[in-house]
Amino acid sequence: MPEPQGSGQRYMPGLDGLRAIAVLAVIAYHEQFGWAPGGLLGVALFFTLSGYLITDLLLAQWVTAGGIRLKQFWLRRARRLLPALFVMLAAVTAWVTIADRVRLASLRGPVLAAVTYTSNWYLIAKNQSYFARFAPPQPLDHLWSLAVEEQFYLLWPWLLLLALLVLRRAGGKSVKWLAVPTLLLAAGSAVLMARLYQPGLDPTRIYEGTDTRACGLLVGAALAMIWPSRSGASMKRRLWLLDVAAGAGLVVVGFMIADVGEYSAFLYRGGLAVLALATAAILAAGAVPGSIVGRVLAWSPLRWLGVRSYGIYLWHYPVIVLSSPANSTEDLPRAAVQVAASIALAALSWKFIEEPVRHGAIGKQLDLVRSGGWRGYVRSRAMIGTTSMTAVVALACVGLAGVIPISEPARASGPVQQTAASGPAQTSVHPRAGAVPVITGLTPIAEPSTTAAPKLLTSCTSVVHVGDSTSEGMIMSDYIPDAAQRLPAQYHDVGVKHVITEISGARSIVEVLPGQVNGYNVAKSLVSSGYQGCWVIALGTNDTANVAIGSNVSRAARIAEMMSVTRGQPVMWVNVRSLLAGGPYAESNMELWDKALLHACARYPNMRIYDWASIVRTSWYISDGIHFTSQGYIARGHDIARALARAFPLHGPSTGCVVG
């Protein structure tokens, strides 16, 4: 943090060092460094720090002035936070408008959410996972944490003022008593997180929710009531005890960053509360002059980074997202350049935006204009920077307003953002290692063939296609403008008379997201209503990922559930593949799902498997490594329909389980 400007707080350089550790941990996580799977917990350090410093500031006002100047507090927060945020938003939007217009349409909502500090609830409402990426990451996704803090800044002063007034009416007891209800609120937040957590389901809602993340902020607030900075200089007795506690806190923080990943059940069942307490122990020592931990954290390089940590946090994620190739993994040279660029941008932001605004630069410019007129302003050095920033803002506004048309690859935009697949076009099929044998061959093509060939027809007169987001593009005009190339038309082309598409993004067989029906209940409802016919099950991508993050329903049990509900009717499963090397959606997990399908097929005479994994081309994937380009969706729909005709042909039986 910068040195306080007349706030009644004492500057504590060790806390800047802790800020530096927090932001470096977050960067390590976003750079996908394998040694920091818990780097995202740096945000939790920021929360506890903010809770402490903001409450300490407000209590200092109460003690020295007998009240809390809310208007002054919010104006200071606005001067500290808004200018750098607005500049970053304008710069990112201008860059996307010029160089990456595919992202432009999907940037409008996040920009509005960022400006109103509602990014966390916007992402939750959009069912956008912070962890399991179904599309290229967006450059503003990291702003959810700033939204949580700003919501705290707006609500907490009112609650604190109310509590202080009640305390005054009760006889003017020490504000330390307020730590008790504050810690009870923190415990309530932690309990809510634990109750909402469900193994196997994406934890984004509880990770980004203001209610579930309030625990860390409130622990910091309670510490400020017990251990205010203004009395830190007098708290030198038993300094060794503070250092021991702070040292233990640093060990806990280091262990969790190095070992506790985003899908750890411990994290959501009390782990974040433990981290908040560990951070509070570090803060307690850092607030006392002369503590060993405080001196270590006040090391000049750490302090320099900590002072600029807000700008580093603002800039690092857009830099990483906009400069990383698709499906990138850990790359030290590239990461070094990205980190250096983020720090450089933050340093410029600090020097030319944050510090000048904190010291009244806007008012000084207005005074200059008033005193010297327009000519005086033009002669000022501020004119050049202001004019440049005006141009950037204007370009950003033009892009957000839709004046500049979005480039052609954005055709593939839908419920999940699509971009053209990265890398050179592949002219050959890339079969997966160890692919299962096939009974007949299908030539994978980018578009339906127009050459004369024997007509493939299926015995299935009715088909239900149950799918997740890997099927959405096959039925949507945004992906495939020509209706004749979409999935229903492809099924009709092989003789299917009646097509039912039950497709929903993020669907799995077992888990249920808000407003969604899982695959099992979709099938059960259709059978209960009297459906008789064939089934194409294009699920498994989310199921195997859910198993990987802790679901107690195995892959085999999921497949068995779907097979049981279809009651012996012909079923063709579409197996899965991803291009990802790590995480729940890694190709290694997809292979486990496909092996489970193969084992199940031997038990069900009505079951076939379309081996999509062995014929899908790398060039058909978008940069998330899971979904497909328009060309890929055209080929996917075309080939699934013809695989159905081979799996259940009109004339003659098929042989074996696997259709390729």
N, C-alpha and C positions, 0 to 999 in steps of 0.2 A: 504494500500500500504506500502511496505517497505520504510525506509528512503531513499531519493534520493541519488544517488552516483555521486556527481559532476555534476549534471544536471542544476544547477542554480535555482532549485526549492526550496521553503521552505517547510519543513515537516509540515504537517497539521494533527495532530493525530485525530481530529474529523472526518475526512473523512474516516479513517479506521473504526470508529464506524458505519458510514453509510454503508460501505461495509459489515460489519457484519450483519446489519439489512437486507440488500438485500439478502445475501446468506441464512440467516435463513428463510426468506419469501419463497424463492424458494424451500428449503427443505420441509417446511410445505406443499407446494402445491404438491410436488412429493410424500409426505407421505399420501396424500389424507385427510388431516385434514379438517374437515368441517368448522372450524372457519377461514380458510384462503383460500377461493375460488379464491382470486386474488393474491395468493402468487407468481404466475408466473411473476407478475409485478416487482419482485425483479430484474429481468433481465433488465428491463427498467431503474432502478436506476443505474445499472452498466454501461449502455450505456451513460447516461448523465455524470456520473463520468469520464468515459474514455474520452469522448469528451472534457471535461474540462481539465483533467490532461495532455493529449497528446498535445492539442493545447497550453496550458500554457508552457509546456516544449519546444515546437518548437519556440514559441514567445520569450522565455527567451534566446534561442540561437541567435535569430535574433537581439535582443536588445544588448546583451553583445558581440557578435562576428561579427555582421553585416551580418550574413548569417545563413543558416540551413544546418547542416551536416547530410545529408540524410543517408549516409552509416553508420555513427556512430549511428544514431537513430534506423535504422533497425537492426543493430547488437545487440544493447541493448535490443530491443524488442525480438529478437530471443533468446538471453541468458535468458531473463526473462520468456518466455512462452514455448519454445520448449522442454527443458529437462523434465519438469514435465509432459507435455502432452505425450511425447514419452514413458516415464516410465509407465504412466497409460495405454496407448494403449497396450504396451507389456504385462503388468500384466493382463489386462482384456482378451486379446487374449490367453494368456497362460492358464488362468483359464478356459476359454470356451473350449480350446483344450483338457484339461484334464477332466473336470467335466461336460460339457454341450455341447457336440459336435453337438447337434441338431441345435444350433444357429450358428455354425461355417460358413456354406456356406453364410448365410445372413450377416455375419460380415465383409466380405472382402471389399465390396463396401464402407460401412461406415468408415472403417479404412483408405482407400485411400482418401476418402473425408476429413477426419479429418486431415490427414497429409498435404493435400493441402489447407486446410482451405476453403473448398467449401461445407461443410456439409449442410448448409441451402439450397443451390440450388440443391444439390443431393436429399434431401428429397422432395423438391418441384417437381423436375422432376419425381420422383418415385410416385407422388401423394400420399405420405404417410402423413396421418393426425397426427398432434401433439396432438390433443385433443381426437378424436374419434378413439379408438384403435380397429383395425380389427384383430390384432394379438398380441401376447405377446410383450410388449415394448422391444426395443433394448437398450443395455447398453450405447450406444454412441449417442442416439438421442439428448441429451442435448447440444452437441457440436455445434449445429447450431448457437448459440449466439456468441461463440468464433469466428466462421467463419465471422459473420457480423462485429465484432470488427476488426479482422485482415484485412478484405477487406478495412475497413475505414483507418487502419494504412498505408496501401499501397497507397491508392488513395489520402487521404486528405493532406498529406504533399506536394504533387505536386500542388494541387489547392491552398493551403495556400501560398506556395512559389511564385506562379504566381501572386496571389493577392498582396503580399507584394512588389514584383518588380514593379507592376503597380502603387501601392501606392507611392513607392519611386520616380518613374518618374513623378508622379503628384505633386511632391513638398514635399514629406516626411511628409504627414499628419499623425496624430495619428492612430495607428492600431485599435483604437476604432471604426473608420469608417467602418472597415471590418465587424463589427457585423451586419450591416444592410443587406448586401447581404447574409450573413450567415443565418440570421433569415428568409430571403425570401426563401432560399433553404430549410430550416426546414419546413416552411409553405407549400412549394410545396410538400414535402414528406408526410405531414399530409393530404393534399388535395388528393393526389394520393391514400392514404390508404382509405380515405372516399369514393372516387369514385369507387374503386375496391371492396369495401365491399358490399356483397349482403346478406340480411337476409335469413336465411334458408340454406345457403351454408357454408361448412366448411371454416373457415377463415385462415387456415394454410398458404396459399400463402402470404397473406398480413401480417400475424404475423411474418413470418420468412424471408420475402424478404428484402434484403439490401436496396433497394430503398424506401420501405415503412417504414422501421425502422430507416432510417437516421435521422429523426426528433429529436429523443432524443440525438443522438450524436452531432448534429449540435447546438442544444440549449446549450449543455455544452461547445462547442467550442466558441459560441458567448459570453458566460459568461466569458471565459478566456480572451477574447479581452477587455471586459469592466472592469473585476474584477480580474486582474492577482494576483497570489499568492505572487509574489515578492514584491508587494506594500501593502499586507494585513496588515502589522504592522502599517502602517500610516493611516489606515481607521478606526479609533476608534471613530470618531465623530458619533453621533446619533446611537450608538451601539444598543440602545433599539429598534430602528426601524428595524434593521437587525434581531434581535431576534424575534420580532413580526412576521415578514415575514417568517422567518424560522420555527417558531412554527406553523404558518398556513400551511406551506408546509408539516410539519410532520403530521398534522391532515389530510390533503388531502391524503398523502401516506397511513396512517393507515386506513382511510376509504375505499380507493380503494382496499387495500389488503384484508380487511374484508368483502367487499360487492360487488365488481365488478368482476364477473367471466369471463372466457374465451369466452363465447358466448354473452356477453353484447354488444348490438349495440353501446352504449355510448363509449365503449373502442375504437372502430375503427372509430368512427365519432367525433374524437377530444379528447377522454379520454386520450390516450397516450400522446398527446401534452400537456394536462393539467398536467399530471404526470411529464413530463419533466420540465415544468415551476416550479412546486412545488419542484422538486429535485434541480433545480437551486437556488431557494430561500434558501434551506438548505445549499447548497454549499457556497453561498455567505457569510452566517454567519460563517460557518465552516472555511473559509479562513482567518477570522479576529481573532487574538489572544484576548482572554478575553471575547468573546461572550458566553452567557449562553448556547446556543445550542451547540457550539463547545466544551465547557467543559463537558457537559452531554454526548455527543457522544464520547468524549475521555476517558470515563470510562475504566479502565484497561482491564476488561474481554472482553468488546466489541472490544477494540483496538487489543487485542491478536487474537481474531477471525478474525478481519478485515485484519490483516497482512497476515493471512493464508487463506483468503477467496478464492483465486484462486485455491489452492489445494483442499479446501473443495468442491468447485463447481465441479472440475474435478472428484473427487472420489465419491461424494454422490449418484449420479444417478446409476452408475454401482453397487454400494453396495446395493442400494434399489432394483434394478431390479433382480440382481443375488441371492438375499437372501430372496425375498418375494414369498410366495406360490401363485399359480395361483388364479386369481380372488380375490385377497386379498383386504380387506377394512381397515379402520382405526384400528390400533392395537398399543396402546401406548407402551407396553413393547417391542415389536419387533422394533418399530420406535426408541425408546430410544437406543437400542443396535446399530441400523443402524447409527443413528446420531453420537453416540460415536465412532463407527468404522471409519466413514468418517472423523471426526475431528482428530482421531489418525493417520490415513493414511496421512492426510494433514500435520500434525505436523512433521511426519517423512520425508515427501517430502520436507518440508521447511528446516529442519535441515540438511538433507543429500544430497539434490539435488539442490533446488532453491538457497539457500543462498551460498553454496560453489561455484556454477557455477557463480553467480553474482559477487563473489569476486575472480574470476579467477582460480577456482580449476582445470579446464581442462588444462590451460596453466602451472600451477604448476606441475601437474602430468607429462606433457610432459618434463618439465625442469628436474624433478626428474629422469626420464628415461635417458635423455641425460647426466646428470651429474653422475649418479650412475650405469648406465647400467641396464640390465634386473634384476640383483640381487637386485639393489637398489629399483626397482619397486616392486619386490616380497616381500621385507622386509617392504614395506609401508602398512599402514592400508588400503589404498585405494584399494589394490589388492583384498581383500576379497569381498568388495562391488561390485567392477567392475566385478569380476568373476561371482558372483551371478547374476548380472544384465545381463551379457552376456548369461548365461544359460536361463534366462527368455526370452530374445529377440530371442534366437535360437529356443526355443520351440514355440514362437509366429509365427516366420517365417515358421516353419514346418507346423503349423496348417493352416496358411493362404495360403500356397502353395498347400495344399490339399494332402500332403504326408500321413497324418493320415486320414484314411477313416472316413466319417461321420457315426454316429451310426444309427441304423435301423429306429427309429422314424422319421428321417428326410425325409423318403419316402413321407411324407405328405407335403413336401414343395412345394409351388406353388406360384401364384401371391401374396398370403398372407402367411406369415410364419406360419407353423403348428407345433405343438408339440403334444406329446401324452397327452390325457386328464388327468388332475390331479385328485388325490383322488382315493379312492378305487372303483373298478368296481361295478356298480349298477346292481343288478339282477332283479330289479322290475321297473315298469314304475312309474314315478313321475308325476302324472297329476297336472296341474295348478289348484290352488284354484278357484272355480267358473267356471270351464270349461263348455262349452256348451254341451247339450245333443247330442248324435250321433244316426244315424239311423241304422248303422251296425257296426260291430267291425272288426278291423284288428289287428292281433296279431303282435306286433312289434318284429322284429328279427334283429340280428346283421348281418346276411348274408342270401341271398335267400335260401329258404327252398328247400331241395331235396326230401322231402317226398311226396307221392302221395296225391293230393288234387284236388277238382273240379277246372277245368281251368277257371280262370277269364278272360273274354274278353270284350272289349269295342266296342261301336258302332262308335268310332272315328277312322276313317281311316287315318286322317292327324292330327298332333298335333304340335303347336308352343309352346315351353317352353320358357317363358320370365323370366329371373332371374338375380339376383345380385351375389355377391361373395358367398352367402350361397348356390348357385347352382354350382359354378365353379368346386368344387371337384368332382362332379358327372360325369363330362365329361372328366377328365384329367387322363392321365396314371400315372402321379406322385402320384396321390391320390389312384387310383384304377388301378393296373397293368393289371388285367384281363378285356378285352374289354366286355366280356359277362356280367359283373357286372355293367358296366357303364349305364348311363341314356338312351341313344338311344336303347340299347339292351333290357332294361327293358320295354320300351314302345312297342318295337316290340313283346315282349313276351306276351303282353295282346292284340295283334291284330292290333296295329297301323302299317300302311304300310309306312307312310312318316313322318319323324320327323325333325323338324327345331328347333335348339337350338339357341336362342338369349340371350346369357348370358354374362354379363360384370360386373366386380367388381365395387362396389360403385354406381351402377345404382339405380335411383329412377324413379318414374313416371313423375315427373315434372322437377326437376333440371337437368342441363346439365353440366357435367364436360368437360374440354378440351379434344378433341379427342373422345368424347363419344356421343352416341345417347340415349336419355331418353326412358323410357318404352312406353310412349304414341306415340312418333314418330316412334318407331320400329313397333308397331302394325299398325299405320296409313299407313306406307310404305308397309307393307305386304298386307293389305286390298286393297290398291290402285293398287297393282300389281296383284290382282285377287285371293288372297288366300281365300279358303273356307274350314273350318274344325273346330277343337276344339282348345281351348287355355288353357294352364296351366300358371297361373300368380303367380310366386314365388317372388314377390316384397313386400315391406312394411317395411322392417327393416330400410332402409335408409329414406324412406318417413316419417315415424312417428318420427324419430330422427330429421329430418329437420323441422317438425312442432314444435317439442319441443324447438328448438333453434330460432324460430321466423318466419318461413315461413308463409306467409299470405294465402297459399292454404291449406285448411283444409284436414283432412283425408278423410272425406266423399266426398269432391270434387275430390280428386285424384282417388278414387275408381270409381266415376261416369264417369270420363274421360275415363278410360280404358273400362268400360262397354259400353260406347257410341261408341267408335271406333271399337269394335268387332261386332257391328251391329246384335245383337241377336244370334250370333253363340254360341255354348256351351262353357262356361268358368268355369274352376275350379281354385279357389284361394287356395294357400297354406298359412295358417296363420303362425304367427311368435312367437318366444319365445327367451328370452336371460336369462343368469344367472346373469346379472349385477344388482347391487342394486342402483346405482346412475348414473347420467349423461344422455345425450340424448338417449342412447341405453339401458336404464334401463328397466327391465321387466315391471314396471308400465306403461311405454309408449307403450311397445309391447301389453299389455292388452287393451289399448285404441284403438290401430289399429284393434285388433281382434274383439272388440265390434263393431267398425265401419263396419267391414266386415259383421258381423251378421245382423246389421240393414239394410245394403244394400241388402243382400240376399233376404229379404222379398219382395223387390220391383222388382227383376229381376227373372223371371221364368227360364231363361237359366243359372243361376248362382248357383254354388255349392262351398262349402268350405271344404277343407281337413284339419281336426283338428290335424295337426302335433304337435301343442303346447301341446296337452294332452298326446301324446304317446312318444315323444322324451325322451330319457334317458339322465340323467346327465353325464353318462360316455361317451356319444358320443361327448361331447363338448371338444374343446381344451381350453387352459387356458385363451383365450380372452373372453370366455363366450358367443360368438356369432357364431363362425364357428365350424366345426366338424372334428373329426378324420377320417381316412380312413374308419374305421368300421362304423362310423356314416354316412358318405356319401354313403356307400354301402346300408345301411338300408334306408336312405332317398330316394334314387333313386328307390329302390325296392318298397317301400311303396307308393310313389307318383304314380307310374305307376298303382299299384293295386287299389289305391283310385280312379284313373280316371276310371277304369273299373267298380267300384261300383257307381261312380257318374253318368256315362253315359254308362250303360251296353248294351251289344249286344242284349240281350233278356229281354224284360220287362222294365218298367219304374222304375226309382229310386224315393224314397219318401223323402221329407224334404230337407233342405239346407245343412246339415252338414254330412260329411263322416268322420268317425274316423278310 
